[in-house]
Amino acid sequence: MSMATSWLDSAGGDSGFPIQNLPYGVFDDGAGARCGVAIGDRILDVVKVDHGLDPALFAEPAWNAVMAAGPAVWTALRARLTDLLSAPSHRPAVEPHLIAMAGARMLMPFRVSEYTDFYAGKHHATNVGTMFRGPENALPPNWLSIPIGYNGRASSVVVSGTPVRRAWGQVKGPDDALPRFAPSARFDIELEMGAIVGQPSDGMVSVEQAEAMIFGYVLLNDWSARDIQAWEYQPLGPFQAKATATTISPWIVTKAALEPFRVATPVPERPLLPYLTATKPGLYDIDLEVALTPEGGGETVLARTNYREMYYSAAQQLAHHTTSGCPMRVGDLLGSGTISGPEPDTRGSLLELSWGGKEPIALTGGGTRTFIEDGDTLTLRGAAQGDGYRIGFGDCSGQLLPAGEAPAFAR
């Protein structure tokens, strides 16, 4: 697959969307929302080409119907698209249905059924725990045995480019006698990957079965109000601090496209229970970065890391999710948890990068940040580097807007 090429010139070189990728999205070029496939600097209008499948699978602008159709359909569609975009004989029929990315607006690529976010990066968990409990008690007692997670808000998952408004909520600082209602002053992001469930479950599944259920991956930004979180999280964990928004990248990179980049999870530091045992490498070698651009200023890359730094894989998280009998649905979204590496410049949140606000981060054009200021745009990027090609996800970006006025009844 690494040597395959497309007849579309822009799909070669440093393109994040070569023939080896073919990620799925939903776009609108002014003629209505519909399903598309990224290739080079173009979007293939899938509805308009001979894709070889039931047209009903593309009747709505979302990839849920294709996901529900199952792995055999996933494989057949990918093979057909590869043929259409690589064999020169198909060019006359296909080329008229290639839309310029620059002139299209990207929309949510699938309907999110439910959203669960995990806390499965050991470096992140150790950093956060060290800040609040000291290094000797950094990890919760259960962390090395169980993929910790919480149920988030599917309703607040948005596509890249959607502005995010600063959250209001209850906060209580160290000098406050009582909590107060105020805009979050410690607004943050978390660099994550999102796994998309493409097949439902009925009862508990193994890690191997969970692997087969995953359709693909997106970049994911778990926007977080740290001061609201600090007051509310005990004893039941994150709630409103995580409900403002979750931003995902616009293209679903399929599991098939990432197959050459599989890497193993770390050797467990504590033996895992049998149901969490993996039979194949569950992570991927995907380079990631976090960038901040102030309003009217230049971009600063804050951190670079890699998805292989996770402790638990998406399949282990999914398998654990089903242990209680909890049914999983087509379109469920699982956030990996913050992806941080071992070094200071590989940390996936401003909470870690500024060490709780104590170590301001220098920006390229001058000034500093501890947490996000109004007008800042935060961008996550990711790519897997192959032999002569690169598998990209597209930017996962959002600008923070001011909190605005609270309603009179809240003041």
Secondary structure, DSSP 8 states (H G I E B T S, - for coil): -TT---SSGGGSTT-SS-TTT--EEEEESSS-EEEEEEETTEEEEGGGS--SS-GGGGSSSSSHHHHHH-HHHHHHHHHHHHHHHH-GGGHHHHGGGEEEGGG-EEE-SS----EEEE---HHHHHHHHHHHH-GGG-S-TTTTTS--EEE--GGGEEETT--EE--EEEE--TT-SS-EEEE-SSEE--EEEEEEE-S--SS---HHHHHHHEEEEEEEEE-EEHHHHHHH-TTT--SGGG-S-EEE-S-BEEHHHHGGGEE-----SS---GGG--SS--EE--EEEEEEE-TTS--EEEEEEEGGG-SS-HHHHHHHHTTT-----TT-EEE------SSGGG-SSHHHHTTTTTS-EE-TTS-EESS--TT-EEEEEEEEE-SS-EEE---EEEEEE------GGG-
